[in-house]
């Protein structure tokens, strides 16, 4: 019997070895040497499917979602036969090890390594490397799979990748041209870096605004890997970058996480040294802003890392860099393959230690703040709940007591009365450290030179009052939502106006051809007081709609929008419903500039906002066609952030002014204001800098970069004063916390309306250089400059930046529908 078992084992082992040997290499499968062409997404997927079909006992392929352009998103689970057979047990043991799943793990000796490729579509070498890494793991390095589960996402951003690859494949010379002046090294707008909506997916991990991120996080939270690597590319003259990361490190990052990054870096260096390849570490790429593919996993307990290969979209298949070296795609993917395998190798050598240290990360007893209590309007609270749920962070309702601690609104110690609808988020849950990162009032910054913004605290972003408490605040399970009452016949119906949800309700009404009014003054009816901006849907205005009440009720129920009935147009306090101060809302026809000159990120955020959030039509006008576009077909033109020197020529500027004078509205955002500041006919002016630059040339060369940081604002939060009586500010109070992305400063408008402005330079969160602060007092944040029958609306701070500053979005909606509301169009 023993001989029979031995024979069977030998036969089975030889079959497995044969199967592994039968796996086609990427080059054999694709029909060209890998790296000599760019592979399209479907070819990459086909290769992974082929390998999974050949070795089903070692590779499990899972489709975890689809992109906006309907490309499939896949993960490959790669390990030994025994581990694949016990894959679900390994996953559950890992979650039990952290407390995310109840129970005691039966084993904690398997390392889980997640390798993510091509988050930026035009950093295309990494997806090629993903195929080669899969092949080498199953052939040359299969011993590493005995105690590791490797999760490979070959392309996080296939829409962006195919945009780049399809362009390159149809553009490039044969053979490829290494001269950087060749057209194949210059991508057209908007480039392949972003996804369909032109979002940078590497800045979306924490905010999860995009479908790719939302679907990925569901699987990520199921696995919670010990190591996560995000593969990137940088400029063509840069050598390879790998861990350890640069300062600043966020304060919650453990000593073990820091140390193991160094161990990983040294392991990579061993292979790079052997080949004589150049690399650098501990520079440029820090671990602070929480929405990256290295920081987000780090704050979830993993060793999160970015690997950067020189190349980027400019490199193509080969390019001559400044050092006279021809940088090829073959070279780039080889480097990425090497670091990927090296990562799995050191994980395998340290599997038990990775598990034990991973478990320690989820002990949150040392965190200063034990609870964060947030209160405010219900819609904003619900939006915050949605965000937390995406990360599987738990929350409860307050017991309605008074709470004390750090008060976000005042920026100092204080207290706040709460009701039972206030939200309480405790840090004594497994993901308590991520709670701290998202909620902390002002993240501790060890170095002012950072790679990204330095403030993001969600109470400010969601427009909520908040207290950070050093003691655990009593709370209860969430209350069930009450169902909306069915509408009865009435003179009219009034909707509140203080959130994006209200704007979505309005957008649907307008699309369904309802006639809707808004009030410019508070009024009282039936004992209820309605604030500025409240929507009025009067029965008499909507006689053209059959089954008016039934259709209105359906839309209200769909949006969970409570409506208050009014029985007469005669208000208890003026204005009456028929007053000139209660105006019909025009079904605005909105256009936006796109293409050359526009920031693709700014354009994409607006595009995404209209299609996926507001759900309202938006027409895109290419800047090349502006001069021959009939603007009279539109009521509103949005100009995203950008550089419009070659677009807003004298002729186009005259055309724009004439259109505005005739009743049009221009909404200029962030960098777009440069096109109007200081120009003839506009009251928008730059604020003169008070900084003395006489000594700049005396600053030592080595100190210039750090000295220059005194002039920077790297995503800091300020409190602004708001004119809440202006239509642009309807739904807001007297204060608004703004995220200021840069140091550009504009004086208050001499003519027009300063809707929101800075009247102090106190930084509530984030970094702002001392010299930049000197120039901010009494500067514009949002304003309106009337011109003829129309208006120019200035948004100095971009409220749609990365789509996470929820509380600012209503300013844009107000600008579209309320500001300078012209005659209603039939």
Secondary structure, 3 states (H helix, E strand, C coil): CHHHHHHHHHHHHHHHHHHHHHCCCHHHHHCCCCCCCCCCHHHHHHHHHHHHHHCCCCEEEEEEEECCCCCEEEEEEECCHHHHHCHHHHHHHHHHHHCCCCCCCCCCCCEEEEEECCCCCCCCHHHHHHHHHHHHHHHCCHHHHHCEEEEEECCCCHHHHHHHHHHHHHHCCCCCCCCCCCHHHCCCCCCCCCCCCCCCHHHCCCCCCCHHHHHHHHHHHHHCCCEEEEEEEECCCCCEECCCCEEEECCCCCHHHHHHHHHHHHHHHHHHHHHCCCEECCCCCEECCCCCCCHHHHHCCCEEEEEEEECHHHHCCEEECCCCCEEEHHHHHHHHHHHHHHHHHHHHHCHHHHHHHHHHHCCCCCCCCCEEEEECCHHHHHHHHHHHHHCCCCCEEECCCEEEEEECCCCEEEEEECCCCCEEEECCCCCHHHHHHHHCCCCCCCCCCCCCCCCCCHHHHCCCEEEEECCCCCEECCCCCCCCCCCCCCCEEEECCCCHHHHHHHHHHHHCCCCCEEECCCEEECCEEECCCCEEEEHHHHCCCCCHHHHHHHHHHHCCCCEEEECCCCCCECCCCCCCCEEECCCCCEEEEECCCECHHHHHHHHHHHHHHHCCCCEEEEHHHHHHCCHHHCCEEEECCECCCCCCCHHHHHHHHHHHHCCCEEEEEHHHHHHCCCCCCCCCCECCCCCCCCCHHHCCHHHHHHHHHHHCECCEEEEEEECCCCHHHCCCCCEEEEEECCCCCEECCCCCEEEEEECCCCCCECCECHHHHHCCCCEEEEEEEEECCEEEEEECCCCCHHHCCHHHHHHHHHHHHCCCCCCCCC
